[in-house]
């Protein structure tokens, strides 16, 4: 049985080094591995993997914010 498994999360991003620096600064997690495509931050009980998006995904990124919808699908329930 493997004993060094930690709970964690994986984030895919267009700028993994910048996001890794951000999470390292605000969470106190330390870099356990880094290369051109991935940075792993961890503590004794948690691991955060920040992975660069493939070039194809970066090229198709949204360059403009989405348009505000005029219709609302969700509505406030009177039972809340």
Buried (B, 14 or more C-beta within 10 A) or exposed (E): EEEEEEEEEEEEBEEBEEBBBEBBEEEEBEEEEBEEEBBBBBEEEEBBBBBBBEEEEEEEEEEEEEEEEEEEEEEEEEEE
